[in-house]
Amino acid sequence: MSELANTALLAGAAIVVVLAAIVLYRVVAGPTTHDRVVAVNVIGTSIVIVLALIAAGTDRPEYLDIAIVYSLLNFVLSLVVGRFTYSSEGVEWR
């Protein structure tokens, strides 16, 4: 891959990191638990995207394995939090 393409991929990864840092505000200040869970999922997905862009930009495919494992952990986290915040009367907004 050309040097320009590698630089563009790594610059894209840096942009995604900045956007994920902005979403971090919603994790801290989210008015409800579900807002915080969605924000954490967005940050987790952003990390997977950054890992994929770094893998492509540096020509290191082993980072894709890490991205796959991290995406599965992110999915399991959302299931666990959803399970523990569920009640039979409906969703409790805190």
N, C-alpha and C positions, 0 to 999 in steps of 0.2 A: 504494500500500500504506500502511497506517496506521503511525503512529509507533511504536505498541506492537509491531507485527509486525517492523518494522525493528530495534528494540532487542532483541527476542527472538532474531532471527537472528544479530545480532552477538554477543549473549551466548552463543549456542550455539557460534559460532566460537571465542570465547575459551575455552570449556570444552574444546573439541577440542584447542586448542593446549596447554592444561595437561596433558591426557591424553597427547598426543604427547611432551611433555617427560618424562613419567614413563617412557614406553617407551624413551626415550633411554638409560636405565640399562642396558637389555638390549643395546644396541649396544656399550656400553663394557665391560660385565662378562659378556657372553654367553660361555658355555664353549666353544661351537663356532662355526664359520664360518656354518653354516646358521641358527643362532639369530640371529646378527647380520644376516644377509640378510633374514630374516623381519621383524626389528625395523625395518630400514631401509625395507622395503616398507610396513609399517604406518605409519611416519612419512610416507612419500610419499603414501599414500592419505589420511592425515589432512590433509596440505597441500592435496590436491585438494578435500576436503570443505570446508576452511576457505575456499578460493578461491570455491567455489560458494556458500557461505553469505554471504560478503562481496558477491559479485555480486548476490545476491538482496536483501540487506539495504541496499545502497547504490544499487540500481537501475542498476548498471553492467554490462551483459551482456558487455563485452569481457573481463572477468575469466574468463568461461567458456572462451574460446579458450585462455587461458593454462593453465587447469586441464586441458583436453583434451591439450594438448601435454605438460604435465608428467606426466599419467597414462601417456601413451605412452612417455615416457622412463623412467618408473618400471618399466614392464613390460619394456622392452628391457634395463634394468639387471639385473633378476632373471634374464632369459634368459642374459645374458652371464656373470654370476657362476655360474649353474648349469652352464653349458657349461665354464667353466674349472676348476670344482671336481669335475667328473665324472671318474671313472676306470672302466675296464672291470671291475675287481675289485669294484666297488660304491662306496658312498659312504665317503669317508675322513673320520672324525670327528676334528676337532682340538680 
